[in-house]
Amino acid sequence: MSAIVVRPPEVAPVPLLVTVPHAGTTLAPGMAATLGLAPEQLRQLEDPWVDRLLDAVPAHGGWLLATGWARAVADVNRAADEFAFAGPVAGWRATGKARIGLGVVPTRLAGAPIYATPLDAAAIAARVACAHAPYHTALAGLVDELRARFGEVFVLDGHSMPDNAQSAALTTADVVLGDRWGQAAEPGWTAAVEAVLAAEGLATVRNRPYAGGYIARRYGRPADGVHVVQVEFRRGLYMDEARFAPLATFDGFHRRLSRVIACLAARLAARPSDAFALAGE
């Protein structure tokens, strides 16, 4: 079973790829029976409806990549070997995220265990093969294809954040742009994204508290023409977090983001070789 969705351009293509790694809702077969939490609680791991918010990408010449698998099945914004077992297991890395239950397969939610009994290495490997590996096969293939075709590729990695996500960073913004402090994208490209968001009245901040995750780190290679900016939209702009439901503002916010995509695509189509210089003017 494949839940990976690739929507190609519907008009003349531009070197724009938008990825949505956490909007899926499909659980793996048999998964519900192993849970220690109610299945609906796992939705707290999602970036709700970000795939719908960004669905105008193909209409403006870009590619849209998303997965239908829920983040609880496998988190494609983690490395494939990022998991912490009770003791050392060869081939797996107990990173800081993994140790708090947020590795390639999440095991804790708000401090509570997700599963009634711990998952073994075979179960984690099966999840990676089912949901993680196909996503990255598709993503790596698209990056290589677009870079070969256009010389450069611009990747927006779409996410959402809770309204209170920035309190620790002492910042307030509608959108957080993460380019790993310039390591994942040329600053001019990040500035271009910032500018079109500002034109829609959206306040932005860079790299705090989200500087970019595994996708930005793995694929962002500005020197090789691959630019990745992680984009975190504040959920209060479009959804009621307590009720987990869209707000009346959802359609309006969707239209604003569609205009953002249209502006970025137009810039790439009109002057792709000068896109960064134009952003800095």
C-alpha positions as CSV (number, residue, x, y, z in Angstrom):
1,M,0.0,0.0,0.0
2,S,1.3,3.4,-0.9
3,A,0.0,6.7,0.5
4,I,2.6,9.0,-1.1
5,V,1.0,11.6,-3.3
6,V,2.8,13.6,-6.0
7,R,0.9,16.3,-7.8
8,P,2.8,17.6,-10.9
9,P,2.4,21.0,-12.4
10,E,-0.8,21.8,-14.3
11,V,0.7,24.7,-16.2
12,A,4.2,25.6,-17.4
13,P,6.6,24.3,-14.8
14,V,8.9,26.3,-12.5
15,P,11.6,24.9,-10.1
16,L,9.3,24.9,-7.1
17,L,8.6,21.8,-4.9
18,V,6.3,22.0,-1.9
19,T,6.5,19.2,0.6
20,V,3.9,18.4,3.3
21,P,5.3,15.7,5.6
22,H,2.8,15.7,8.6
23,A,-0.8,16.2,7.3
24,G,-1.6,12.6,6.8
25,T,-4.2,10.7,8.9
26,T,-3.9,7.1,7.8
27,L,-2.8,4.6,10.4
28,A,-0.9,1.4,9.6
29,P,-3.0,-1.8,9.4
30,G,-3.3,-3.3,12.9
31,M,-1.8,-0.3,14.5
32,A,-4.9,0.7,16.5
33,A,-4.9,-2.5,18.4
34,T,-1.4,-1.9,19.8
35,L,-2.1,1.6,21.1
36,G,-2.3,2.7,24.8
37,L,-4.0,5.9,23.7
38,A,-7.2,6.5,21.8
39,P,-6.4,6.7,18.0
40,E,-7.9,10.2,17.8
41,Q,-5.4,11.5,20.3
42,L,-2.6,10.8,17.8
43,R,-4.0,13.7,15.7
44,Q,-2.1,16.0,18.1
45,L,1.0,14.9,16.2
46,E,-0.3,16.2,12.9
47,D,0.0,19.4,11.0
48,P,-3.7,19.6,10.2
49,W,-4.8,20.4,6.7
50,V,-1.5,22.0,5.6
51,D,-1.8,19.9,2.4
52,R,-5.2,21.6,1.7
53,L,-3.8,25.1,2.5
54,L,-1.0,24.6,-0.1
55,D,-3.0,22.7,-2.7
56,A,-2.7,25.6,-5.3
57,V,1.0,24.7,-6.0
58,P,0.3,22.6,-9.2
59,A,-1.9,25.3,-10.6
60,H,1.1,27.7,-10.6
61,G,3.7,25.3,-12.0
62,G,5.1,23.6,-8.9
63,W,5.2,20.1,-7.6
64,L,3.3,19.1,-4.4
65,L,4.5,16.1,-2.4
66,A,2.5,14.8,0.5
67,T,2.0,11.6,2.4
68,G,-1.3,10.1,3.6
69,W,0.4,8.2,6.4
70,A,-0.1,9.7,9.8
71,R,3.0,11.1,11.5
72,A,2.3,8.5,14.2
73,V,3.1,5.7,11.7
74,A,6.5,7.1,10.8
75,D,7.9,10.7,11.0
76,V,9.4,11.5,7.6
77,N,11.0,14.6,9.1
78,R,13.4,12.4,11.2
79,A,16.3,10.2,10.0
80,A,15.4,6.6,9.2
81,D,17.6,5.3,12.0
82,E,16.6,7.8,14.7
83,F,15.0,5.7,17.5
84,A,15.8,5.0,21.2
85,F,15.2,1.5,22.6
86,A,15.5,0.6,26.3
87,G,19.1,-0.5,25.6
88,P,21.6,-0.2,22.7
89,V,20.5,-1.8,19.4
90,A,22.8,-2.0,16.5
91,G,21.9,0.2,13.6
92,W,19.7,2.7,15.6
93,R,20.7,6.1,16.9
94,A,19.3,7.3,20.2
95,T,19.2,11.0,19.4
96,G,17.9,13.7,21.8
97,K,14.5,13.7,20.0
98,A,14.4,9.9,20.0
99,R,15.1,9.7,23.7
100,I,12.0,11.8,24.5
101,G,9.8,9.6,22.2
102,L,9.9,11.6,19.0
103,G,12.2,9.5,16.8
104,V,11.3,8.1,13.4
105,V,8.4,6.4,15.0
106,P,6.9,8.5,17.8
107,T,6.4,6.6,21.1
108,R,5.3,9.3,23.5
109,L,2.6,12.0,23.3
110,A,2.5,14.8,25.9
111,G,4.6,12.6,28.2
112,A,2.4,9.5,27.9
113,P,3.4,6.3,26.1
114,I,1.6,5.8,22.8
115,Y,1.8,2.0,22.8
116,A,0.6,-0.5,25.4
117,T,3.9,-2.4,25.1
118,P,7.2,-1.2,23.6
119,L,7.8,-1.7,19.9
120,D,10.7,-3.9,18.9
121,A,13.3,-3.2,16.2
122,A,11.5,-5.3,13.6
123,A,8.3,-3.3,14.1
124,I,10.2,0.0,13.7
125,A,12.0,-1.2,10.6
126,A,8.6,-2.2,9.1
127,R,7.2,1.2,9.7
128,V,10.3,2.8,8.1
129,A,9.9,0.6,5.0
130,C,6.2,1.3,4.8
131,A,5.9,5.0,5.3
132,H,9.3,6.7,5.6
133,A,11.4,5.2,2.8
134,P,8.8,5.7,0.0
135,Y,8.4,9.3,0.9
136,H,12.2,10.0,0.7
137,T,12.5,8.0,-2.5
138,A,9.9,10.3,-4.0
139,L,11.4,13.5,-2.5
140,A,15.0,12.7,-3.5
141,G,13.9,11.8,-7.0
142,L,12.0,15.1,-7.4
143,V,14.9,17.1,-6.1
144,D,17.3,15.5,-8.5
145,E,14.8,15.8,-11.4
146,L,14.1,19.5,-10.9
147,R,17.8,20.4,-10.3
148,A,18.8,18.6,-13.5
149,R,16.0,20.3,-15.4
150,F,16.3,23.9,-14.1
151,G,19.8,24.0,-12.5
152,E,18.2,24.9,-9.2
153,V,15.3,23.7,-7.1
154,F,13.4,25.7,-4.4
155,V,11.7,23.5,-1.7
156,L,9.2,24.8,0.8
157,D,8.6,22.3,3.6
158,G,5.1,23.0,4.9
159,H,4.2,22.6,8.6
160,S,2.0,24.1,11.3
161,M,2.7,25.2,14.9
162,P,0.6,25.7,18.0
163,D,-0.3,29.2,18.9
164,N,2.0,29.1,22.0
165,A,4.9,27.5,20.2
166,Q,7.0,30.7,20.3
167,S,6.6,31.7,23.9
168,A,10.0,30.2,24.9
169,A,11.7,32.1,22.1
170,L,10.1,35.3,23.1
171,T,8.9,36.0,19.6
172,T,5.4,36.4,18.0
173,A,4.8,35.7,14.4
174,D,2.3,34.2,12.0
175,V,4.9,32.2,10.2
176,V,8.3,30.9,11.2
177,L,10.8,30.4,8.4
178,G,13.6,27.9,9.0
179,D,16.6,27.8,6.7
180,R,19.0,26.4,9.3
181,W,20.6,29.8,9.7
182,G,21.4,30.0,6.0
183,Q,22.8,26.5,5.7
184,A,19.7,25.1,3.9
185,A,18.9,28.0,1.5
186,E,20.5,31.1,0.1
187,P,19.4,34.0,2.3
188,G,17.9,35.7,-0.7
189,W,15.5,32.9,-1.3
190,T,14.4,33.0,2.4
191,A,14.0,36.8,2.0
192,A,11.8,36.2,-1.1
193,V,9.5,33.9,0.8
194,E,9.5,36.5,3.7
195,A,8.6,39.3,1.3
196,V,5.6,37.6,-0.3
197,L,4.2,36.5,3.1
198,A,4.6,40.1,4.3
199,A,2.6,41.3,1.3
200,E,-0.2,39.2,2.6
201,G,0.0,40.8,6.0
202,L,1.7,37.8,7.7
203,A,4.4,38.5,10.3
204,T,7.4,36.3,10.0
205,V,10.5,35.4,12.0
206,R,13.5,33.3,11.0
207,N,14.8,30.2,12.7
208,R,13.2,30.7,16.1
209,P,12.0,28.4,17.5
210,Y,12.1,26.2,14.4
211,A,15.3,26.3,12.3
212,G,14.4,23.4,10.1
213,G,14.3,19.7,10.7
214,Y,15.7,16.6,9.0
215,I,14.3,17.4,5.5
216,A,16.0,20.8,5.5
217,R,19.2,19.4,6.9
218,R,19.3,16.4,4.5
219,Y,18.3,18.2,1.3
220,G,19.3,21.8,1.7
221,R,22.5,22.3,-0.3
222,P,22.6,25.9,-1.5
223,A,26.0,25.5,-3.1
224,D,24.6,22.7,-5.3
225,G,21.4,24.7,-6.2
226,V,19.1,23.0,-3.7
227,H,17.4,25.5,-1.4
228,V,15.1,24.3,1.4
229,V,13.0,26.6,3.7
230,Q,10.8,25.1,6.4
231,V,7.6,27.0,6.8
232,E,5.5,26.8,10.0
233,F,2.1,28.4,9.9
234,R,0.4,29.5,13.2
235,R,-2.6,27.2,13.7
236,G,-4.7,30.0,15.2
237,L,-4.9,31.6,11.8
238,Y,-7.0,28.8,10.4
239,M,-8.1,26.3,13.1
240,D,-9.5,25.9,16.6
241,E,-6.8,23.8,18.3
242,A,-9.1,22.8,21.3
243,R,-11.9,21.5,19.0
244,F,-9.5,20.4,16.3
245,A,-11.7,22.0,13.6
246,P,-11.3,24.6,10.9
247,L,-12.2,28.2,11.7
248,A,-14.4,30.4,9.5
249,T,-11.1,32.0,8.5
250,F,-9.8,28.8,6.8
251,D,-10.9,29.7,3.3
252,G,-9.5,33.2,3.5
253,F,-6.2,31.9,4.8
254,H,-6.1,29.4,2.0
255,R,-6.6,32.2,-0.5
256,R,-3.8,34.2,1.1
257,L,-1.4,31.2,0.8
258,S,-2.5,30.5,-2.7
259,R,-1.5,34.1,-3.6
260,V,1.9,33.5,-1.9
261,I,2.5,30.5,-4.0
262,A,1.4,32.4,-7.1
263,C,3.9,35.2,-6.4
264,L,6.8,32.8,-5.7
265,A,6.1,30.9,-8.9
266,A,5.8,34.0,-11.0
267,R,9.1,35.2,-9.7
268,L,10.8,32.0,-10.6
269,A,9.2,31.9,-14.0
270,A,10.0,35.5,-14.9
271,R,13.6,35.8,-13.7
272,P,14.8,32.5,-12.1
273,S,18.5,33.4,-12.5
274,D,17.9,36.7,-10.7
275,A,15.5,35.5,-8.1
276,F,17.8,36.0,-5.2
277,A,19.0,39.4,-6.3
278,L,15.4,40.6,-6.8
279,A,14.5,39.4,-3.3
280,G,17.3,41.6,-1.8
281,E,16.2,44.8,-3.7
